Amino acid sequence: MNIQTICLIISDTLRSATPLILAALGELVTRKSGVLNLGVDGMMLVGAVAGFIAASVTGNISITIIHSTNIYQE
């Protein structure tokens, strides 16, 4: 293994782990406020699926963003 391969592996790992790290940080903030939300990964998955469906049906990026981010508005 040369240094370029190692750098690529580290780069890909960090890029792939970023959404989970951000979700964990968000859960940490809500946990500090006293709210326990164990469905963070599921909400991310449902938002991604809703965004994919909206993009497939409409082809409009604005509608896709609205559908993927507002899936769990209360």
C-alpha positions as CSV (number, residue, x, y, z in Angstrom):
1,M,0.0,0.0,0.0
2,N,1.4,3.3,-1.0
3,I,0.5,6.7,0.6
4,Q,-2.0,7.6,-2.2
5,T,-4.1,4.5,-1.5
6,I,-4.1,5.2,2.2
7,C,-5.2,8.8,1.6
8,L,-8.0,7.6,-0.7
9,I,-9.2,5.1,1.9
10,I,-9.3,7.7,4.7
11,S,-11.0,10.3,2.4
12,D,-13.7,7.8,1.3
13,T,-14.3,6.8,4.9
14,L,-14.7,10.3,6.1
15,R,-17.0,11.2,3.2
16,S,-19.2,8.2,3.8
17,A,-19.4,8.7,7.5
18,T,-20.2,12.4,7.4
19,P,-24.1,12.0,7.4
20,L,-24.0,9.6,10.3
21,I,-21.7,11.9,12.3
22,L,-24.0,14.9,11.7
23,A,-27.0,12.8,12.7
24,A,-25.2,11.7,15.9
25,L,-24.3,15.3,16.7
26,G,-28.0,16.4,16.2
27,E,-29.1,13.5,18.5
28,L,-26.6,14.6,21.1
29,V,-28.0,18.2,21.1
30,T,-31.6,16.9,21.4
31,R,-30.5,14.5,24.1
32,K,-29.0,17.3,26.1
33,S,-32.4,19.1,26.0
34,G,-34.1,16.0,27.5
35,V,-35.7,14.5,24.3
36,L,-34.8,11.0,23.3
37,N,-35.1,10.3,19.6
38,L,-33.9,6.9,18.5
39,G,-35.3,7.2,15.0
40,V,-32.7,9.5,13.5
41,D,-31.4,7.0,11.0
42,G,-34.9,6.1,10.0
43,M,-35.8,9.7,9.4
44,M,-32.7,10.2,7.3
45,L,-33.6,7.1,5.2
46,V,-37.2,8.2,4.7
47,G,-36.1,11.7,3.7
48,A,-33.7,10.2,1.2
49,V,-36.4,8.0,-0.3
50,A,-38.9,10.9,-0.4
51,G,-36.3,13.0,-2.2
52,F,-35.5,10.3,-4.7
53,I,-39.2,9.7,-5.5
54,A,-39.8,13.5,-5.8
55,A,-36.8,13.8,-8.1
56,S,-37.9,10.8,-10.2
57,V,-41.5,12.0,-10.6
58,T,-41.0,15.8,-11.1
59,G,-37.3,16.3,-12.1
60,N,-37.4,19.6,-10.3
61,I,-34.7,20.2,-7.7
62,S,-36.7,22.7,-5.7
63,I,-39.6,20.2,-5.2
64,T,-37.1,17.5,-4.4
65,I,-35.5,19.6,-1.6
66,I,-38.9,20.5,-0.2
67,H,-40.1,16.9,-0.1
68,S,-36.9,15.5,1.4
69,T,-36.6,18.1,4.2
70,N,-40.2,18.5,5.2
71,I,-41.1,14.8,5.5
72,Y,-41.4,15.0,9.3
73,Q,-42.7,18.5,10.0
74,E,-45.1,18.6,12.9
